[in-house]
Amino acid sequence: MTSLRFVSFLAGFGAFSFAAIAPAGAQAPAAYVISDSTTGFVLEQSAGTKKRPVASLTKIATALVVLDWAAQTKADLSQLATVPTTAGRLGTPQGVGFQPGDQCSLRDLIYAALMQSDNVAAETLAEHVGAELRDGQLPPTAAFAAQMNALARQLGMLQTRFLNAHGLDHLERSIPVSTAADLAKLTTYAMASTAFRFYVSQKERKITLTTAAGEPSSYLLRNTNELLGRSSIDGVKTGATARAGQCIIVSAARAPESRQQGDEYIITPRRLNVVVLGSADRFNVASGLLQRGWRLYDSWAAAGRPTKGWQPPR
């Protein structure tokens, strides 16, 4: 199997009472992590290392495997992929309505998977790219999942096990799992990619496809992330299943910090990532955690951005 290379990051942890920032009547999520996207440092977490199904947040890893594969092999993302016959078993009421035999570019499939969380788009990406990654012993989708897990290992996501490209957790005997802390590491890696950031920042996008009958068609994607564009949020992904509950990851940037050191100016990017798992009110919870996150970030930055020994203010 072709092996892709990835980058790893370090993180630290803190804890805090959710009730301090929760909307009135809101229940605490099953887990959350607030982290600095530049370094991966965790500013605060609750149950961050607890394994849980994470639904369509899985598709972040799916898109990254495709983008990294394309970058390393010089593959053209405008190449067409054919929707596999297995698509019918997935069921995707929020999706495009892809049918087996339809053809769509890899680029538009990435948009569909990330923006509108289309399960068939993710499966089609796995089938197409997995055929390029496999060594002949694994089916394409299994080879693709193996590459997703290779990415997870390289990023230090030691509690993560991906089983498919879409994140559905009722199709296999085992359940795909990750943690809020692991997904924070994945998001740090993802948001360092200019290409990935562009995909997840789009509110709407028209994609084109050719049906199995050979007829051209188009579809207007609408991003499922309702927080996009608010409070400088420019990504990243939603997800939900009965087992996982409502999940969301958001990322927001502020103007870089500039400070003079001798004759030089040090420019430090400022971006926060918030991972929320198992929430009954993911958008309000994520918004509140992001606001708290910036207060924590300012305190951490004022302390010199230490990677050890820092505790969030109570």
C-alpha positions in Angstrom: 0.0 0.0 0.0 1.2 3.5 -0.8 2.1 5.3 2.4 1.4 9.0 2.8 3.5 11.2 5.2 1.9 13.5 7.8 2.9 15.9 10.6 2.3 15.5 14.3 1.7 18.1 17.0 1.9 18.4 20.8 -1.0 19.3 23.2 -1.6 20.0 26.9 -4.9 19.9 28.9 -7.0 21.9 31.3 -10.6 21.6 32.7 -13.5 23.9 33.6 -17.2 24.0 34.6 -19.3 24.0 31.5 -22.2 25.8 33.3 -20.1 29.0 33.3 -20.6 29.6 29.6 -23.6 27.5 28.7 -26.8 29.0 27.3 -29.7 28.8 29.8 -31.0 25.3 30.0 -28.3 23.8 27.8 -26.9 20.4 28.7 -23.2 19.9 28.8 -21.8 18.0 25.7 -20.4 14.5 26.2 -16.9 15.9 25.4 -15.2 19.0 24.2 -11.7 20.5 23.5 -10.6 24.0 22.9 -7.2 24.2 21.3 -4.7 26.6 19.7 -4.6 25.7 16.0 -1.1 26.9 15.4 0.6 24.7 18.0 -2.2 22.2 18.9 -2.0 23.2 22.5 -5.2 22.3 24.4 -6.4 25.3 26.4 -9.3 23.4 28.0 -11.1 20.1 27.7 -13.8 17.9 29.3 -13.8 14.2 28.7 -11.3 14.9 25.9 -9.8 11.4 25.9 -13.0 9.5 26.1 -13.7 7.3 23.1 -16.9 8.0 21.2 -18.5 7.7 17.8 -18.0 10.9 15.9 -20.3 10.6 12.9 -19.5 12.8 9.9 -16.5 14.5 11.6 -14.8 11.4 10.1 -15.1 13.1 6.7 -12.4 15.6 7.7 -9.9 12.7 7.6 -11.4 11.5 4.4 -10.8 14.8 2.7 -7.3 15.1 4.0 -6.3 11.6 2.8 -7.6 12.6 -0.7 -5.9 16.0 -0.7 -2.6 14.6 0.6 -2.7 11.8 -2.0 -3.4 14.3 -4.8 -0.6 16.5 -3.6 2.0 13.7 -3.4 1.0 12.0 -6.6 0.2 15.1 -8.6 -3.2 13.7 -9.3 -5.7 16.0 -10.9 -8.8 16.6 -8.7 -10.9 17.3 -11.8 -10.7 13.6 -12.7 -14.0 11.8 -12.6 -15.0 9.1 -10.1 -18.0 6.8 -10.5 -20.5 6.4 -7.7 -20.2 2.7 -6.7 -23.0 0.2 -6.4 -22.6 0.2 -2.6 -23.9 3.7 -2.4 -27.5 2.5 -2.1 -26.9 1.1 1.4 -25.7 4.3 2.9 -28.9 6.5 2.9 -28.1 10.2 2.8 -31.2 12.4 3.2 -29.2 15.5 3.6 -27.1 14.8 0.5 -27.0 15.4 -3.2 -28.9 12.3 -4.2 -26.0 10.6 -6.0 -27.0 7.3 -7.7 -24.8 4.3 -8.7 -23.1 5.0 -12.0 -23.2 8.8 -11.7 -19.8 10.5 -12.3 -18.5 13.5 -10.5 -15.0 15.1 -10.1 -13.0 14.4 -7.1 -13.0 18.1 -6.3 -16.8 18.3 -6.3 -17.0 15.1 -4.3 -14.8 16.7 -1.6 -17.1 19.7 -1.5 -20.2 17.5 -1.2 -18.6 15.4 1.6 -17.3 18.4 3.6 -20.0 21.0 3.0 -23.2 19.0 2.9 -21.9 15.9 4.6 -22.8 13.6 1.7 -22.2 10.0 2.7 -22.2 8.7 -0.9 -19.6 11.4 -1.9 -17.3 10.1 0.9 -17.8 6.5 -0.2 -17.1 7.4 -3.8 -13.9 9.1 -2.8 -12.8 6.1 -0.8 -13.6 3.7 -3.6 -11.7 5.8 -6.3 -8.6 6.8 -4.3 -8.5 3.5 -2.4 -8.1 1.7 -5.7 -4.9 3.8 -6.2 -3.6 3.2 -2.6 -4.2 -0.5 -2.2 -1.6 -3.2 -2.7 -4.0 -5.7 -4.2 -4.9 -7.5 -1.0 -7.5 -5.1 0.4 -10.7 -3.8 -1.2 -10.4 -0.1 -2.2 -12.6 1.2 0.7 -10.6 -0.9 3.2 -7.3 0.4 1.8 -8.6 3.9 2.1 -9.7 3.4 5.7 -6.3 2.0 6.5 -4.8 5.2 5.1 -7.1 7.2 7.3 -5.8 5.3 10.3 -2.2 5.8 9.1 -2.9 9.5 9.2 -4.4 9.2 12.7 -1.3 7.4 13.9 1.1 10.0 12.4 -0.9 12.8 14.1 -0.8 11.0 17.5 -4.5 10.2 17.5 -3.9 7.0 19.5 -7.6 6.6 20.6 -9.0 6.7 17.0 -10.1 3.9 14.8 -11.7 4.7 11.5 -13.7 2.0 9.7 -15.1 3.9 6.8 -14.9 7.2 5.0 -18.4 8.5 5.9 -18.6 8.0 9.7 -21.8 6.0 9.8 -21.7 3.8 12.9 -24.4 1.2 12.2 -23.0 -0.6 9.2 -20.2 -2.7 10.7 -20.0 -5.0 13.7 -17.5 -2.7 15.3 -18.1 1.0 15.9 -15.7 3.7 14.5 -14.5 5.8 17.4 -12.3 8.8 18.2 -12.0 11.4 21.0 -12.3 15.2 21.2 -8.6 15.4 21.9 -7.7 13.3 18.8 -10.1 15.3 16.6 -8.4 18.5 17.9 -5.1 17.2 16.6 -6.8 16.3 13.2 -8.2 19.8 13.0 -4.9 21.5 13.7 -3.4 19.5 10.8 -6.4 20.2 8.6 -6.6 24.0 9.1 -2.9 24.3 8.3 -3.9 23.3 4.7 -4.9 26.2 2.5 -6.9 23.9 0.2 -8.8 22.3 3.1 -9.6 25.7 4.7 -11.1 26.9 1.4 -13.3 23.8 1.1 -14.8 24.2 4.6 -15.2 28.0 4.4 -17.7 27.9 1.6 -21.4 28.6 2.5 -22.7 27.5 -0.9 -21.1 25.8 -3.9 -22.6 24.6 -7.2 -21.3 21.2 -8.3 -21.8 19.3 -11.5 -22.2 15.6 -12.3 -23.1 13.3 -15.1 -25.8 10.8 -14.5 -25.5 7.1 -15.2 -27.7 7.8 -18.3 -25.1 10.3 -19.5 -27.1 13.5 -18.8 -25.4 16.5 -17.2 -26.8 17.7 -13.9 -25.9 20.3 -11.2 -26.6 20.7 -7.5 -26.3 23.7 -5.2 -24.5 22.6 -2.0 -25.3 24.4 1.3 -23.0 24.1 4.2 -24.5 22.4 7.2 -22.3 24.5 9.6 -24.8 27.2 10.7 -22.0 29.1 12.5 -20.0 29.7 9.4 -19.3 33.5 9.0 -20.2 34.3 12.6 -17.5 35.4 15.1 -14.9 34.9 12.4 -15.7 31.2 12.1 -14.5 29.9 8.8 -14.8 26.1 9.2 -15.0 23.2 9.8 -17.6 20.4 10.0 -20.8 19.0 11.5 -21.8 15.5 12.2 -24.7 13.5 13.8 -25.9 10.0 14.3 -28.1 8.4 17.0 -25.0 7.0 18.7 -22.8 10.0 18.3 -25.3 12.7 19.1 -24.8 16.2 17.6 -21.2 16.9 16.9 -19.4 19.9 15.5 -15.9 21.3 15.0 -15.5 25.0 14.5 -12.4 27.1 13.8 -12.0 30.9 13.9 -9.1 33.2 13.3 -8.1 36.7 14.6 -5.5 39.0 13.2 -2.0 37.8 13.8 -0.1 39.1 16.8 2.9 41.2 15.9 5.7 42.0 18.4 9.1 43.4 18.1 12.1 41.4 19.2 15.3 43.4 18.7 15.4 44.4 15.0 12.9 41.8 14.0 9.1 41.5 14.2 7.7 38.2 15.3 4.3 37.3 13.7 2.2 34.8 15.5 -1.0 33.5 13.9 -4.1 33.4 16.1 -6.6 30.6 15.4 -8.7 28.6 17.8 -10.4 25.2 17.2 -13.3 23.9 19.2 -14.4 20.3 19.1 -17.9 19.4 20.5 -19.1 15.8 20.8 -22.5 14.4 21.9 -24.3 17.7 22.3 -28.0 18.4 22.2 -27.4 22.0 21.1 -24.1 21.9 19.2 -24.2 25.4 17.6 -24.9 27.3 20.8 -22.5 25.2 22.8 -19.7 25.6 20.3 -20.3 29.4 20.1 -20.1 29.7 23.8 -17.0 27.6 24.0 -15.3 29.6 21.3 -16.0 32.9 23.2 -14.5 31.3 26.3 -11.6 30.0 24.2 -10.5 33.5 23.2 -10.4 34.6 26.8 -8.3 31.5 27.7 -6.1 32.2 24.7 -5.4 35.8 25.8 -4.4 34.5 29.2 -2.2 31.8 27.8 -0.6 34.2 25.3 0.1 36.7 28.1 1.9 34.0 30.0 4.2 33.4 27.0 2.3 30.5 25.4 3.9 27.8 27.7 3.4 24.2 26.6 3.6 22.9 30.1 2.5 24.0 33.6 -0.2 26.5 32.4 -3.6 26.2 34.0 -6.7 28.1 32.7 -8.1 30.7 35.0 -11.2 29.8 37.0 
